[in-house]
């Protein structure tokens, strides 16, 4: 199993040398008071069907290095430990257990994968492990007090896509192509609910497996329905493969996809076929003249110069920044540095700027972090341009009861 770590923490001094209140804090896993170091961890797919997702982990790591280098945590440092899970949920659970039992992590920070993060929830609840910024958008991630998702539920994003397809693109026949796991099922729930609210029906709704590389049968079905817009919820590779299949059989349609596919990684896979594709996005544009966005661009270029600068990386950076923000709040609170207190203070975060996200809010019983999205489009010059300003998610889906 591959492992990445930096800023290794040294052994703590003995409890006899510490005041009583410090001893109580020292007992909290992942907190090294003597060296002012907090250890957090994550699972990431170095191998498997989406190895380029390590861009997310690199960006989160760059964020932690930036926090260490700029003294963002008032003298505290972040030690980040990651292991490969091959993008397999069962391995994600095994990695998390290892991080807890061997590395004594304080929290998970920016772990990668929707189905993977959902699979880890039962074990996290068993040991009281906070999950800060899981990089996934499943409905289940919003229903647990230990979990603080920055990404929107993919159901909300699918509803935003559908709203734009119907009202921005004036389409009457909209189809959904969805990954057959928690990522795609969450998108389908939101898509179906918004369709039902509008008393409309999908032109087609087709599942596919995450490892699928040939989308010809799926695209033939879409072509038969004469879908004017196809909303795809899956990986960068899935979107590129579907567009190539459509090109092969001569099926012309408008494509829409989630924010993380609006990235140079997808363009590398799809080439010019990506031009004109629309994406819902909860993140500010990567090229924005904004100090937080600039910090992402500068530090990823510094620490991981071979990684592309794009929405995909800004996603990883922003989820790392969520832990930085939460730990800043915990330090400022003066409370003992425990997992439970981290959860308590994060539930007081309100309208915060977190990496590329704005107006991030968490409350007790309401862990919906990002609450608005814009629509961006892939341009022929290789850029991604904002074509609809940020606005709240469709209320029927955003306010639906989470089960």
N, C-alpha and C positions, 0 to 999 in steps of 0.2 A: 504494500500500500504506500503510495507516494505521500510525502509529508513536506509541508512548507512551514517554516517558523522564522520569526525574527525577534530581536531584542529578548534573548533568553533571560529569564529572571533568576537571580541567585537565591540561595537558601535564606530563609528568614531567621532572624535572631531568635533565641529561645524566649519562651513566654515569660520566664523569670525576669527578663530585662525590660519588660513592657508594663505599663500601667494596666489596671484591670480593664478599663474601657477599650484599650487597644487589643488586649487579649481576646475580648469578645469579637472584635472585628477580624482579628487574624484568623479566627476559626472559619471565616467565610471562604469557601473555595475560590481560588483564583486571585485573591487579594494578598499582595506582598507589601505590608506596610513599611518594612525596613528599607526596601528599595523603591517604594512608591510605584509599583508596577501592578497592572491588572491584566490577567491572561484571559483571552477570549478565543473562540475557535469556530471552525466552519467545515462543512463538507463541500467538495467541489468536483466536477467531472473532468479530471485530467485525462481520463480514458473514457471510452464509451461512444455513444452516437453524437454527442455535442461537445467535443473537447474544446472548441473555441469559446465555450461558456467560461473557461478560466479567465477570460478577459474581465469578467465580473469580479472575480476574486482578486485579480491583480489590481483593479481599480480600488476595491475596498482596502487592500493592503497599502496602496499608495496614499489613501486617505489617512490611515493610521500612522504611517510614516510622517506625513505632513503634520498631523496633530502632535507627534513626538518632537519633530524638529522646530515647530513654532511655539512650543509650550502652551498648547491650547488647553491642557488639562492641569495647569497650575502646578507643574513639577511632576505630575504623574505621567507614566509611559504606558503604552499599550503593547502587550506581547501577543502576537496573532499566530495561532497554530492551525493549519489546515491539512486535511487528508483527502485523497482521492476516493470517491464512491462510485465512479463509473456511471453516474446518473441512474443508479438503481436504488429504489427506495429502501429495500432491505439492507443494503450496504450503508445507506445514509444512517440508519438506526445504529448499525454496528460502529460506524465512525463516531457518532455522537456519544455512544457508551464509552468508547476509548478516550475521547476528549474529556469526559467527566471523570472516569476512573483513573486514567494515567496522567493526563495533563491538568486535571483539577480546574477546568475552566470556570470562570465566573458566569459566563453567558455564551450562547451562540450569537455570533455577529455576522450578518450578511451570508448565511448559508445559501447555497444555490439549488433552486429547483422547486417547482410547485408540489408535485406528487411526493417528492423527497421530504420537503418540510412537513407536509401533512402526515406522512408516515412516522415522523419523529415525535409528534405531539404527545402520544400516550407516555413515552419514556420521559419526555421533558416534564410532564405533569407529575410523574412518579417521583422524580428527584428534585422538583422545584426549580428547573432550569429555565431562565428567561430566554426567549428567542427574539432577538432584536433585528429587525430588518430582514426577515426571510425573503429571499428573492423569488417570489412566486405570488400568484394572485388567486388562490382558491378561497371559496366561501368559508371553509373550515378554519382558515387562519384568523378570521375575525371573531371567532366565537370563544376564544380562550384568553383568560386574563394574563397568562404568561407570554403571550405572543403579541408583538407590536409590528404589524406589517406596514411598510411605507408604500409599497405598491398598492394600487386599487385592486379590488376584486375584479377578476377578468369578466365577470358578469356585468359589472358597471361599464367596463370598457367596451364590451360587445354591444351594450345598449347605446353607448355614445357613437360607435361606428354605425349602428343601424339608424340612429337619429340623423346622422349626417348623410347616409346613403339615401334616405327617404326625403329629407328636407333640403339638404345641400346639393345633392346630385340629382334630385327629383326622380329617383328610380322607383319603379313599381314592382319589380321582380328582384328580390334580394335573397341570396343563398348563403348558407353557413357551411364551412368546411372546418371540422374541429378535431383536434387531437384527442384520441380516446383514452384520456386519463383525467386527473383532477383539474388540470389546466383547461382542457377543452370542455369538460363537463360544466365547469363554472361559467365559462363563456356561453355555453348553450343555455344554461338556466336563465342568464340575463337576457340573452337574445329572445328566447321563447317568451319570457315574461313581458318584455316590451312589445313584442308582436301581439301577444294576447291583449294587452292594454289597448293597443291601437286597433284591435279587431282585424288584424291582418294575418296572413299565412306566409311562411317561408316558401320561396320557389323550390328549395331543396335544402336538406340538412344531412350532411354526410360525415361520418366519423372516419378517422384514419389512425394507424398506429404510429408511434413516435419514430420508429425506425424505418418507416415507409420511404422508399426512394423513387418508386414509379407511381405517379398519380394519374396515369392515362385513364384507367377505368373511372376514377372519381370525376375527372374533367369531362369525360364523355357524358356522364350523367348530368353534369352542370350545363353542358352545351345543349342537351336535349330539352332542358327547362327554359332555355333562352334567358338565363339569369343576366340581368344588366349590371349587377354588382355582386361580387363574391367576397364575403368576409371570411378570412382564414385565421384561425387561432391555433398556432403551432410554432415550431422553431423557425429560425432563419433558413435552415436547410429545407424544411418542408415548404415554405413559401417559394423559394427558388425552384424547387422541383415541380411544384404545381404550375408555376408560370411557364416553365420549360415545356411541360406537357401540353398546356394550352396553346403554346406557340406551335408545337409539332402538329396538332390537329386543326389549327386555324381558328380556335375559339377566341373571340375577342370580347372582353368584358372589362369592367373597372374592378381593381383589386383593392381591398382594405385589409389591414392587419394590425396587431398590437404594437405598442411603442417600441419594444425591444428589437423589433425587426427593422426599424428605421435607422439603419446602421451601415457603415462601410463594409462590415462583414457580409451582410446580405447582398450588397451590390457586387462584391467579389464573386459571390455564388451565382447571382442572377444576371449580372451584366446589365445591358441596356433594357432588358425586360422589366426591370424594377421601375423605370421611368414612369411617372404618373401615378404610382401606387400611393394610396392614402393610409395614414396611420393615426390612431388616437394616441395622445401622449400626455402624461401627467407631469412631464419634466420640461423645464425651460429649454429653449433651443441651445444646442451645444456651442454655437458661435456667439452667444449673447455676450454683450459687454457688461459683465457682472462679476464682482470679485469672487463669488463662490464658484461660478462656472469657470472662471479663469484659473482658480486654484486647481480644479480638476484637470484642465488642459495642461497646465504647467507641470504638475507633479506626476501625472501618468507619463508624460513625455520624458521626464527626468528619471523615473524609476523603472519604467517599462517601455523603452523607446520603440520597441517593435510592435506594440499594440496600437490599433487604430484609435483615433479620437472620434468618438461618436456617442449616440444615445445609449448604446449598449454599455459602454464603459461608464458613462455618467450615472447610469442606473446603479452599477456596483459601488461607485464612489458615494452616491447619495445614501445607499443603505448602510455603508460604513459610517457616514456622517451622522446617521441616526443614533448609533451607539455612542459616538463622541458627544453628541448633544445630550443624550440621556445621562452619561457619566458626569458631564459638566454639571448638570442639574443635581445629581446625587451629591457631588462634592460641595456644591453651593448650599445644599440643604443642611449640612452639618450632621446629618444622620449617620449612624454606623453603616459601613460599606458592605451591605448584605444584598443578596439577590432580591429578597422581599422588599427592601427599601428602594431598590432600583425600579421595581415594578410600580411602587407607590408614587414615586416622583414623576415617572414617565406619564402617568395618568393625569398629571397637571400640565402637560405640554399643550400650549394653545397658540395657534396661528404662527407657528415657528417656521423660519427659513432653515431647511435641511438639505444641504447640497444643492441639487437642481430643482427641488420641490419647494413650494411656497404654501403658507397657510396650513401647515401640518398640525393636526390637533388630535389628542387622545384624551378620553375621559373614562371614568369608571363605567364599565358596561358598554363603552363605545370606542372600539379600537380602529375606527376608520381613519387612517392617517391622511392620505392624499384625497382631496374631496372635489377635484375639478380636472378637466382635461381640455386640451386644444386638439386641432387636427392639423397634421403636417403632411407634406407631399414630397416625394422624391422627384428632383429636378434633373434634367439632362446634363447639367454641369457637375453632377455628383453631390450637390448639396441637398439638404432637407429643409423646406420652407414652411413656415406657419401659414396656413390658409384659412383657419378659423380660430379666433381667440379662445382663451380658456373660459369655460363655463361649467356650472355644476352638472353632475351626472343626472340623467333622467330620474326624476324623483320616485317613480313607481318601482324602479329597480334598486336605487340607492337606499331607499327607506324600507325595502322589503325585509321582513323578519328573517334573520339568519338562523338556520337550523343546524 
